[in-house]
Amino acid sequence: MHPILVRLERLASYLGAWLVVAGLLAAVLNFQGLAWPAALLLVVPVSLVYAFVCLSAWYICRATPLSTSRAFRILSSSAIGAAVASGLFIGAARVWVSVLGTLTSLGPTVEEYSRHEPLLFAAGILLFLLALTVQYLMLAFEIAQEAERRRLQLEVLSRDAELRALRAQLNPHFLYNCLNSISALTSADPAGARRMCVLLADFLRETLAMSARDRITLADELALIDRFLGIEQVRFGQRLQVERHVDDSAARCRVPPLVLQPLIANAVTHGIAGLIDGGVIRLDVARRNDHLSIAIENPRDDDAPPQSRRGVGLENVRQRLIAMFGDDARLDTRADPGTFRVEIALPFNND
């Protein structure tokens, strides 16, 4: 169905525009010598009928789109359509003049109408061509909107695919770190290794449940971190200490799942594990206006050789934040003598 006929308010606006056109056409006829009452009685009803005839321009535009049709086909179909439509306009005017002759003396006579018929025919052609132009512009706008909608849809699909790939990369990385810890305990503390396996099973169950969701509360993410640290403390004991400062208002913020856990894992693997006396991992979370600010700091051995797989979890988190928030989120790192610090800022969202 024609888009103008779909909604009543569109049809009312369209007919209102044609009333303005009818007034202008009546003014032209008056200037040519036809009295105002006769000009209005002639033009207004016929113009409203012609308004529905000009709706056919939409179908011509659909049949001959500018992007795929040859110029000759577009010009010929437009010319034929305008001539036929203007012929209907003149036919309707002749019928209406004959009707007015039997109903009232205010309308134009047949002789008066005949003098103005060429002008009305030319006006009918111009009005139909104007309708064609407007319809082509509307179709171009519609095509542009559809292209933009598809572009946004492709962006969303691409972002979702990227996030799924990053999550798929993340879970084996966590498992690798945890199994490393268990392997280190099997000979030194078999009972601790068994206890760690039980804790790991619970941790992985919780991890898989959370990774299937798009957003979780920061409180849930912190609970997952506590499970992970419980596993690591079986291995490190008192060497692993944690200081945590979290604003109460920040705990309800919704964040991507597993956004902090890999950073804590890096702090343990690349920081605490390389120090004989261990150290303290500091986690500070605060709300800064409309952003959530997170800082993780861990001690490190400046003399330790670089590890080949250092930073997998860190880069994963950075890419996930870029995919989800773009320029609204950032992840910065700073390596100072004896410490390594990661800072995250992302939009605060509690919906």
FENJO-V390876 format. One line per field, one symbol per residue. ss: DSSP state (H for helix, E for strand, - for the rest). Layout:
ss->???
This chain:
ss->--HHHH-HHHHHHHHHHHHHHHHHHHHHHHH----HHHHHHHHHHHHHHHHHH--HHHHHHHH-------HHHHHHHHHHHHHHHHHHHHHHHHHHHHHHHHH------HHHHHHHHHHHHHHHHHHHHHHHHHHHHHHHHHHHHHHHHHHHHHHHHHHHHHHHHHHHHHHHHHHHHHHHHHHHHHHH-HHHHHHHHHHHHHHHHHHHHHH----EEHHHHHHHHHHHHHHHHHHHHHHEEEEEEE-HHH---EE-----HHHHHHHHHH-HHH----EEEEEEEEEE--EEEEEEEEE------------HHHHHHHHHHHHHHHHH-EEEEEEE--EEEEEEEEE----
